[in-house]
Amino acid sequence: MASSRLERIGTILTRVEGLLKNGAMKPDDRPLWYDVYRAFPPAVEPKFARPTPEIKPIRQILYQEDIVRAKFHSNGHGLGAVNMLNPSGETQTQRLLKQYEKLKSEGVAEEELVEKAASVVESDRLEIVKAKLTPQNPDSVTAQVLVDADLKNIFKEK
C-alpha cells in the first residue's frame, strides 16, 4: 500500500462519493467540507494531472510616500501607539507625511526634510501625551509623584 498512487486516479471528492455510494461511509459520518464542496464546486477541478498554472511576476508597487516612510524608520524613529478602535484618528506616519509635504513646499533642503518633519511630529506627540497626563488636581499626591518621576532614569541609583 506504500507504493499506492491513488491521489493520481481521482480527487478526494470522488473517493468520498464512492465510499458513500458503496456504504463504506454512512451519510452522517461524511466530512464537514463535503456539503460545502457540493454547494460551491471549484471553477477548476483539483486533479493531480492538471498542468501547473503560469507563474506571472509580481509587479512592484512603490509610492512616493514609501520612500519617506523608509527614511523615517531607517533613522530609528518609531511609531507611536495607534488606536485601532478610532479609525478617524491620524497616525504618527500620516502626520509625518503631512509635515514632510509642508516643509517640502516651504523649500527645506532634501537632506533635512525627514529629520525636521520627524522632530516636529515627535514634539507634537509629546505635547499630546503631556496634556493627557496632566492631572485635574495639581495639588494631589499623585500629581506630585508624576512631576518628580523620571521614567528614563528610573533604575539609576541616586
PENORKA-V84684 format. One line per field, one symbol per residue. ss: DSSP state (A for helix, B for strand, O for the rest). phi: phi as a letter, one per 20 degrees, with the letter a starting at -180 (. if undefined). psi: psi as a letter, one per 40 degrees, with the letter a starting at -180 (. if undefined). A space follows every 10 residues. Layout:
ss=???
phi=???
psi=???
//
This chain:
ss=OOOOOAAAOO OAAAAAAAAA AAOOOOAAAO OAAAAAAAAO OOOOOOOOOO OOOOOOOOOO OOOAAAAAAA AAAAOOOOOO OOOOOOOOOO OAAAAAAAAA AAAAAAOOOA AAAAAAAAAA AAAAAAAAAA AAAOOOOOOO AAAAAAAAOO AAAOOOOO
phi=.fefcffeeb efffffffff fenfcfgfef fffffffffc fffcfedfef ffffeefeff dcegffffff ffffenedef fdefedfefe fffffffffg fffffenfff fegfffffff ffffffffff ffefffdfef fffffffefc ffdfeffe
psi=ddeifdeedi iddddddddd deedhideei ideddddddg iidhhgideh iiihhiihhh hhiddddddd ddddeehiii ihheegeeih iddddddddd dddddefiid dedddddddd dddddddddd ddehidgeei dddddddehg ddfdeii.
//
